[in-house]
Amino acid sequence: MSEIIPSELSSLIETVLYLAVIGVVLSIIYGIAELFSRDRAIKIFEGKYAFVFFGNEAFYGRIRVPPRSGGGFEVLFPPEGIENPVSLLAFLVENYNETKDRKFLEEAKELLEDFKKRGIVPKDFKLEDVKNNPWTPPSLVSRKVFSQELGKLSALLIFKHTLDEEELRERWRELRRLYHPGFFSRAKRKVYNSLAYVKDKISAAVTRTTGAFMATLAPEIRTGVETLEKKVISGVGAIYDALLENSVGRLITVQVQDIDGEVKLYQGVLREYSNNYIVVYDVDYRIKMLAKFRGTELEEGFPKPQMTLHGWRFKEGEHIIVKDLKFENNVASFKLVNTSMEPMRVVKVNVDGNEVAVSKVLFPNDEIEISASANSDKPVIEVLYEISREADIIWPKSKVKVIGLGDYPPTILKSILSVSKMFRSK
């Protein structure tokens, strides 16, 4: 018996040491892999200002993608978009009064001066005017989108008209690299995709190697080691899709479940893809707008988008007007005119609660006649319409389906045309 116990003890020590070594090695590999685990699609927007359509809300701000976020990210609002900024000042002043740490006071003064310059607070506003009111809504300077919430995410968009000259130049440089990638860019992508391709092979090999040993472990220990193993393997490379890979830099057509729940078709240049997202550039994205008139007068605050917007003060001008309004026999008739320089689509019109379906595209200066029952000669007229804005878009893969190419690749076009000529000659 005295010889058996040392033998069992020695075996137990060996098992514990083996597990410890595996745990340390897997933890180190996992930690290194996670440092480079930012989603390769979403990180294209890292540091850029973008609109994030999330549920029936939209958030505008600088995109921040931390490592190990699993496809999640954060939207940092610009100063103009801070919600309840006075609450932020109150927090800083209260902390200064309690701690006497001047860094809180200095930060409050700096923010206050910036808020005044941007017109967020009145010019004569002072820190002495700040009161800590527990019933005041708290300040909000960002929106975190966790990986568990990606099912609610509709899209991330960078609209071309919001970019300054330097940002536009950088965008065109990026597009040129996308259309005509250099040797090193092509080589880097091939290596990256090769790692992604062999990921499953590595996973299978590790599983076979550790499978026999796993069977000897207690269930709770085995579960922990298997979890670590899966995390390490998942950190190597990214998903490889041959049908998407051969379309990078090409015009594609996609079917999208849009923010309003409708299924729409869009077209653009495939920039990148990953496990969670697909990135498409140069998309003519359609935005639903609402204009509200009292008679022929546009009401204050309109037009506005059909969503709650955070972090951005909407600055679209007038797109449509009401003219030649007539009221006879409780019927209002009028014309809607596209006064913008771009085409738009009128979806429907509501006159004193009476809906009129339209669905007509109006080009600049085009007009359409509308008639509907009304209560007075100055009816409330609501016009739901769509405008188009060029944008670079990241869609969650759960909301988009790539239908196919929108044009022929140059390497295939000549052969297609030659076959076409052959059939015509017959």
C-alpha positions as CSV (number, residue, x, y, z in Angstrom):
1,M,0.0,0.0,0.0
2,S,2.9,2.3,0.8
3,E,4.2,1.9,-2.7
4,I,0.8,2.5,-4.4
5,I,0.1,5.8,-2.8
6,P,3.3,7.5,-4.0
7,S,2.6,6.2,-7.5
8,E,-0.9,7.6,-7.5
9,L,0.4,10.9,-6.0
10,S,3.1,11.1,-8.7
11,S,0.5,10.5,-11.4
12,L,-1.8,13.2,-9.9
13,I,1.1,15.7,-9.8
14,E,2.0,14.9,-13.4
15,T,-1.7,15.5,-14.5
16,V,-1.9,18.8,-12.6
17,L,1.4,20.0,-14.1
18,Y,0.3,18.9,-17.6
19,L,-3.0,20.8,-17.1
20,A,-1.1,23.8,-15.8
21,V,1.3,23.9,-18.8
22,I,-1.7,23.5,-21.2
23,G,-3.5,26.3,-19.5
24,V,-0.6,28.6,-19.5
25,V,0.3,27.9,-23.2
26,L,-3.3,28.2,-24.3
27,S,-3.8,31.4,-22.3
28,I,-0.6,33.0,-23.9
29,I,-1.6,32.0,-27.4
30,Y,-5.2,33.1,-26.8
31,G,-4.0,36.5,-25.5
32,I,-1.8,37.1,-28.5
33,A,-4.5,36.0,-30.9
34,E,-7.0,38.3,-29.2
35,L,-4.7,41.3,-29.6
36,F,-5.3,41.0,-33.4
37,S,-8.9,39.8,-33.1
38,R,-10.7,43.0,-34.2
39,D,-13.1,42.2,-36.9
40,R,-11.3,43.0,-40.2
41,A,-14.5,44.5,-41.7
42,I,-15.6,46.8,-38.9
43,K,-12.1,48.0,-38.2
44,I,-12.1,49.7,-41.7
45,F,-14.3,52.4,-40.0
46,E,-12.0,52.7,-37.0
47,G,-11.5,56.3,-36.1
48,K,-13.9,57.6,-38.7
49,Y,-17.2,59.4,-38.2
50,A,-20.2,57.3,-39.2
51,F,-23.9,56.9,-38.7
52,V,-25.0,53.7,-36.9
53,F,-28.6,52.6,-37.6
54,F,-29.6,50.5,-34.6
55,G,-33.3,49.5,-34.2
56,N,-35.4,52.6,-34.9
57,E,-32.6,54.9,-33.8
58,A,-29.5,56.3,-35.5
59,F,-26.2,57.3,-33.7
60,Y,-23.5,59.5,-35.2
61,G,-20.0,59.7,-34.0
62,R,-16.4,58.4,-34.2
63,I,-16.2,54.6,-34.4
64,R,-14.0,52.8,-31.9
65,V,-13.3,49.1,-32.2
66,P,-11.3,47.7,-29.2
67,P,-9.6,44.3,-29.4
68,R,-11.4,41.3,-28.1
69,S,-14.8,43.0,-28.8
70,G,-16.2,40.1,-30.8
71,G,-17.6,42.4,-33.6
72,G,-18.9,44.9,-31.1
73,F,-17.8,48.6,-31.2
74,E,-18.5,52.0,-29.7
75,V,-19.8,55.3,-31.2
76,L,-18.3,58.4,-29.6
77,F,-20.5,61.4,-30.2
78,P,-19.0,64.7,-31.3
79,P,-19.3,67.6,-28.8
80,E,-22.4,68.9,-30.5
81,G,-24.1,65.5,-30.1
82,I,-23.5,65.1,-26.3
83,E,-26.9,64.4,-24.7
84,N,-27.6,66.5,-21.6
85,P,-24.2,68.3,-21.4
86,V,-25.1,70.3,-18.3
87,S,-25.4,67.0,-16.4
88,L,-21.8,66.4,-17.4
89,L,-20.7,69.8,-16.0
90,A,-22.7,69.2,-12.8
91,F,-20.9,65.9,-12.3
92,L,-17.5,67.5,-12.7
93,V,-18.4,70.4,-10.4
94,E,-19.8,68.1,-7.7
95,N,-16.6,66.0,-7.8
96,Y,-14.5,69.1,-7.4
97,N,-16.5,70.3,-4.5
98,E,-16.2,66.9,-2.8
99,T,-12.5,66.1,-3.5
100,K,-11.0,69.6,-4.1
101,D,-9.1,68.0,-7.0
102,R,-8.6,70.8,-9.5
103,K,-8.5,68.5,-12.5
104,F,-12.3,68.2,-12.3
105,L,-12.7,72.0,-12.2
106,E,-10.2,72.5,-15.1
107,E,-12.0,69.9,-17.2
108,A,-15.4,71.6,-16.5
109,K,-14.0,75.0,-17.5
110,E,-12.5,73.6,-20.7
111,L,-15.8,71.9,-21.6
112,L,-17.9,74.9,-20.8
113,E,-15.8,77.2,-23.1
114,D,-16.1,74.6,-25.9
115,F,-19.9,74.3,-25.4
116,K,-20.2,78.1,-25.6
117,K,-18.2,78.3,-28.8
118,R,-20.4,75.6,-30.4
119,G,-23.6,77.2,-29.2
120,I,-24.5,74.2,-27.0
121,V,-25.1,76.5,-23.9
122,P,-25.7,80.3,-23.8
123,K,-22.7,82.6,-23.9
124,D,-23.5,84.0,-20.4
125,F,-23.7,80.5,-18.8
126,K,-21.4,80.1,-15.8
127,L,-20.3,77.1,-13.7
128,E,-22.0,78.8,-10.8
129,D,-25.3,78.3,-12.6
130,V,-24.8,74.5,-12.6
131,K,-26.9,72.7,-10.1
132,N,-26.7,69.0,-9.3
133,N,-30.3,67.8,-9.9
134,P,-30.7,64.0,-9.4
135,W,-33.9,64.1,-11.5
136,T,-32.1,65.6,-14.5
137,P,-31.4,63.0,-17.3
138,P,-27.7,61.9,-17.2
139,S,-25.2,62.9,-19.8
140,L,-24.4,60.6,-22.7
141,V,-21.3,60.9,-24.9
142,S,-21.2,57.5,-26.6
143,R,-23.3,54.4,-27.5
144,K,-21.7,51.0,-27.0
145,V,-22.9,48.2,-29.3
146,F,-22.1,44.8,-27.8
147,S,-21.6,41.7,-29.8
148,Q,-24.8,40.3,-28.3
149,E,-26.7,43.2,-29.8
150,L,-25.6,42.8,-33.4
151,G,-29.0,41.3,-34.3
152,K,-30.5,44.8,-33.8
153,L,-27.9,46.5,-35.9
154,S,-29.0,47.6,-39.4
155,A,-26.0,49.3,-40.8
156,L,-23.0,51.6,-40.4
157,L,-22.8,54.4,-43.0
158,I,-20.3,57.1,-44.0
159,F,-22.2,59.5,-46.2
160,K,-20.0,61.1,-48.9
161,H,-21.5,64.6,-48.4
162,T,-20.4,64.7,-44.7
163,L,-16.7,64.3,-45.6
164,D,-14.3,67.2,-45.9
165,E,-11.8,67.6,-48.8
166,E,-9.0,65.7,-47.1
167,E,-11.3,62.8,-46.2
168,L,-12.6,62.7,-49.8
169,R,-9.0,62.6,-51.1
170,E,-8.2,59.7,-48.7
171,R,-11.3,57.9,-49.8
172,W,-10.4,58.1,-53.5
173,R,-6.9,56.9,-52.6
174,E,-8.5,53.9,-50.8
175,L,-10.7,53.2,-53.8
176,R,-7.8,53.3,-56.2
177,R,-6.0,50.7,-54.0
178,L,-9.2,48.7,-54.0
179,Y,-9.6,48.8,-57.8
180,H,-5.9,48.3,-58.5
181,P,-4.2,46.5,-55.6
182,G,-0.4,46.4,-55.6
183,F,1.7,43.3,-55.4
184,F,2.2,43.5,-51.6
185,S,-1.5,44.1,-51.0
186,R,-2.4,41.0,-53.1
187,A,0.3,39.0,-51.3
188,K,-0.8,40.1,-47.9
189,R,-4.4,39.1,-48.6
190,K,-3.4,35.7,-50.0
191,V,-1.4,35.0,-46.8
192,Y,-4.3,36.2,-44.6
193,N,-6.8,34.0,-46.5
194,S,-4.4,31.1,-46.4
195,L,-4.4,31.3,-42.6
196,A,-8.2,31.4,-42.6
197,Y,-8.4,28.4,-45.0
198,V,-6.2,26.2,-42.8
199,K,-8.0,27.2,-39.6
200,D,-10.4,24.3,-39.7
201,K,-7.4,21.9,-40.3
202,I,-5.7,23.3,-37.3
203,S,-8.9,22.9,-35.2
204,A,-9.3,19.3,-36.3
205,A,-5.6,18.5,-35.5
206,V,-5.8,20.1,-32.1
207,T,-9.0,18.3,-31.3
208,R,-7.5,14.9,-32.3
209,T,-4.3,15.5,-30.3
210,T,-6.1,16.5,-27.1
211,G,-9.1,14.2,-27.5
212,A,-7.6,11.2,-25.8
213,F,-6.3,13.3,-22.9
214,M,-9.6,15.1,-22.5
215,A,-11.4,11.8,-21.8
216,T,-9.3,11.3,-18.6
217,L,-10.3,14.7,-17.1
218,A,-13.1,15.6,-14.8
219,P,-16.1,17.1,-16.7
220,E,-15.7,20.6,-15.2
221,I,-11.9,20.7,-16.1
222,R,-12.6,19.2,-19.6
223,T,-15.2,22.0,-20.3
224,G,-12.7,24.7,-19.3
225,V,-9.9,23.3,-21.5
226,E,-12.3,22.8,-24.5
227,T,-13.5,26.4,-24.2
228,L,-9.9,27.7,-24.2
229,E,-9.1,25.5,-27.2
230,K,-12.1,26.8,-29.2
231,K,-11.2,30.4,-28.4
232,V,-7.6,30.0,-29.6
233,I,-8.6,28.3,-32.8
234,S,-11.3,30.9,-33.5
235,G,-8.7,33.7,-33.2
236,V,-6.6,32.4,-36.1
237,G,-7.5,34.0,-39.4
238,A,-11.0,35.0,-40.5
239,I,-13.7,33.4,-42.5
240,Y,-12.8,32.7,-46.1
241,D,-15.6,32.8,-48.7
242,A,-14.5,32.0,-52.2
243,L,-17.6,33.5,-53.8
244,L,-17.0,36.8,-52.0
245,E,-13.3,36.8,-52.3
246,N,-13.4,36.8,-56.1
247,S,-15.7,39.8,-56.0
248,V,-13.6,42.1,-53.8
249,G,-13.2,45.4,-55.7
250,R,-16.0,44.5,-58.1
251,L,-19.6,45.9,-58.4
252,I,-22.1,43.7,-56.7
253,T,-25.9,43.6,-56.1
254,V,-27.1,42.9,-52.6
255,Q,-30.5,42.3,-51.0
256,V,-30.8,44.1,-47.7
257,Q,-33.3,44.1,-44.9
258,D,-33.3,47.8,-44.3
259,I,-33.9,49.9,-41.2
260,D,-37.6,50.2,-42.0
261,G,-38.0,46.5,-42.2
262,E,-38.4,46.5,-46.0
263,V,-36.3,44.2,-48.2
264,K,-34.4,46.3,-50.8
265,L,-31.8,45.9,-53.5
266,Y,-28.7,48.0,-53.5
267,Q,-25.5,48.1,-55.6
268,G,-22.0,49.0,-54.8
269,V,-18.3,47.9,-54.7
270,L,-17.4,45.1,-52.4
271,R,-14.7,46.4,-50.1
272,E,-14.3,43.6,-47.5
273,Y,-16.2,40.9,-45.6
274,S,-15.8,39.0,-42.3
275,N,-17.6,36.6,-40.0
276,N,-20.0,39.4,-38.9
277,Y,-20.1,42.0,-41.6
278,I,-19.9,42.9,-45.3
279,V,-18.5,46.3,-46.5
280,V,-19.8,47.9,-49.7
281,Y,-18.6,51.2,-51.1
282,D,-20.3,53.7,-53.4
283,V,-23.9,52.7,-52.5
284,D,-26.8,55.1,-53.5
285,Y,-28.5,54.6,-50.1
286,R,-32.2,55.7,-49.9
287,I,-33.3,57.6,-46.8
288,K,-37.0,58.0,-45.8
289,M,-37.9,61.7,-45.0
290,L,-41.0,63.4,-43.7
291,A,-42.1,66.9,-44.7
292,K,-45.1,68.4,-42.9
293,F,-47.1,71.4,-44.3
294,R,-49.9,73.5,-43.0
295,G,-51.5,74.5,-46.3
296,T,-48.5,75.5,-48.4
297,E,-46.2,76.4,-45.5
298,L,-43.6,74.0,-44.3
299,E,-43.8,73.6,-40.6
300,E,-40.7,74.2,-38.4
301,G,-38.4,71.2,-37.8
302,F,-39.2,69.7,-41.2
303,P,-38.1,67.9,-43.3
304,K,-36.7,65.3,-40.9
305,P,-35.6,61.6,-41.2
306,Q,-37.9,58.8,-40.1
307,M,-35.8,57.8,-37.1
308,T,-34.6,59.1,-33.7
309,L,-31.2,60.7,-34.3
310,H,-28.5,60.9,-31.6
311,G,-25.2,62.8,-31.9
312,W,-26.1,64.7,-35.1
313,R,-28.0,67.9,-35.8
314,F,-29.9,67.3,-39.0
315,K,-29.2,69.9,-41.6
316,E,-31.0,68.8,-44.8
317,G,-32.6,71.7,-46.8
318,E,-35.9,71.8,-48.5
319,H,-36.6,69.0,-51.0
320,I,-40.3,69.4,-51.9
321,I,-43.0,72.2,-51.8
322,V,-46.7,72.3,-52.0
323,K,-48.2,74.8,-54.6
324,D,-51.5,75.6,-56.3
325,L,-53.6,74.5,-53.3
326,K,-57.3,74.5,-53.9
327,F,-60.2,73.5,-51.6
328,E,-63.6,72.7,-53.0
329,N,-66.4,70.5,-51.7
330,N,-64.3,69.3,-48.8
331,V,-61.6,68.1,-51.3
332,A,-58.1,69.6,-51.3
333,S,-56.1,69.4,-54.6
334,F,-52.5,70.6,-54.9
335,K,-49.2,69.9,-56.6
336,L,-46.0,68.5,-55.1
337,V,-42.8,69.8,-56.7
338,N,-39.3,68.5,-56.4
339,T,-37.3,71.7,-55.7
340,S,-34.0,69.9,-55.0
341,M,-31.2,69.2,-57.5
342,E,-31.6,65.4,-57.2
343,P,-34.3,62.8,-57.9
344,M,-36.6,61.7,-55.1
345,R,-39.4,59.2,-54.7
346,V,-42.7,60.2,-53.1
347,V,-43.9,57.2,-51.2
348,K,-47.3,58.5,-49.8
349,V,-49.2,61.6,-48.9
350,N,-51.4,62.1,-45.9
351,V,-54.0,65.0,-46.0
352,D,-55.8,65.6,-42.7
353,G,-55.5,61.9,-41.9
354,N,-56.5,60.7,-45.3
355,E,-53.7,58.6,-46.9
356,V,-52.9,58.7,-50.6
357,A,-50.5,56.1,-52.0
358,V,-48.1,57.5,-54.6
359,S,-44.8,55.7,-55.1
360,K,-43.5,58.0,-57.9
361,V,-40.0,59.2,-58.7
362,L,-39.7,62.9,-59.3
363,F,-36.7,64.3,-61.0
364,P,-35.6,68.0,-60.3
365,N,-38.6,70.4,-61.1
366,D,-40.9,67.4,-61.7
367,E,-44.4,67.7,-60.1
368,I,-47.3,65.5,-59.3
369,E,-51.0,66.4,-58.6
370,I,-52.7,65.1,-55.4
371,S,-56.3,65.2,-54.4
372,A,-57.8,64.0,-51.1
373,S,-60.6,64.8,-48.6
374,A,-59.7,67.6,-46.3
375,N,-61.2,69.6,-43.4
376,S,-60.2,73.1,-44.4
377,D,-58.5,75.2,-47.0
378,K,-55.3,74.9,-45.0
379,P,-55.1,71.1,-44.4
380,V,-52.2,69.3,-42.6
381,I,-50.2,67.7,-45.4
382,E,-47.6,65.1,-44.6
383,V,-45.4,63.9,-47.4
384,L,-43.3,60.7,-46.9
385,Y,-40.6,60.5,-49.5
386,E,-37.1,59.1,-50.1
387,I,-33.9,60.8,-51.0
388,S,-30.6,59.2,-52.1
389,R,-27.2,59.8,-50.6
390,E,-24.0,58.1,-51.7
391,A,-22.5,56.2,-48.8
392,D,-19.9,53.5,-47.8
393,I,-21.8,51.0,-45.8
394,I,-21.1,48.1,-43.4
395,W,-24.0,45.7,-43.2
396,P,-24.3,42.9,-40.7
397,K,-24.2,39.6,-42.6
398,S,-27.5,38.6,-41.0
399,K,-29.2,41.6,-42.8
400,V,-27.7,41.3,-46.3
401,K,-27.4,38.7,-49.0
402,V,-25.1,39.1,-52.0
403,I,-27.1,38.3,-55.1
404,G,-24.3,38.5,-57.7
405,L,-22.0,40.7,-59.6
406,G,-23.2,43.9,-61.1
407,D,-20.7,43.9,-64.0
408,Y,-18.4,41.5,-65.8
409,P,-14.8,41.2,-64.5
410,P,-12.3,42.4,-67.2
411,T,-10.8,38.9,-67.4
412,I,-14.2,37.4,-68.4
413,L,-15.7,40.3,-70.4
414,K,-13.8,39.5,-73.6
415,S,-14.8,35.9,-73.6
416,I,-18.4,36.8,-72.9
417,L,-18.5,39.3,-75.7
418,S,-16.9,36.8,-78.2
419,V,-19.4,34.2,-77.4
420,S,-22.2,36.8,-77.9
421,K,-20.8,37.7,-81.3
422,M,-20.6,34.0,-82.2
423,F,-24.3,33.5,-81.4
424,R,-25.3,36.6,-83.3
425,S,-23.4,35.5,-86.4
426,K,-25.3,32.2,-86.4
